[in-house]
């Protein structure tokens, strides 16, 4: 592998291997019409599905920073006046509250220090108390600035035990940590520019089987 001229050591965007930069220079056709594009798209979805413990047709990849995926999740699940339980131990957790407000929802925030992780027992108490009327819960798997990693498996189980929908920002962790949508995640959002070591500008979104029913297979009509 050829070395690049600079070394980027931020959490993301990360250093892109030279072979990937060279691949981006290849000529392309119109992806709307090219069967090869659909083949490659499905191949990428299959790899992501294996990584995230779900089915290929529960995966969507689109052009746009991962923030567009977080916004899409809120826009599709939160109605005006809805209360949303926001679990936060950092700035990206707080950002969910801003999105909820932007779409007319009412964020109810359970906040802990940025150096601490979310406690499933305290989350259950929060969901049974102050946030008992919330239908949707948001959380960040790994907060980029602090590197604080929340226990997704345990927290997802806690949220599901209260019968609520869970949206997860996994932008910093996708590809680097074990993630299984079947733990109880309803919408999981990732990005290309961090652990996956790819150029910025792609959103990865995985949905649960239940939420995926209305559109499953509509993109390619293929098998799962």
Helices and strands as residue ranges (DSSP letters): H 18-23, H 35-52, G 56-58, E 59-63, H 66-77, E 83-88, H 91-102, E 106-111, H 120-128, E 136-140, E 142-143, E 148-149, H 152-161, E 165-169, G 181-183, E 187-191, E 202-207, H 209-212
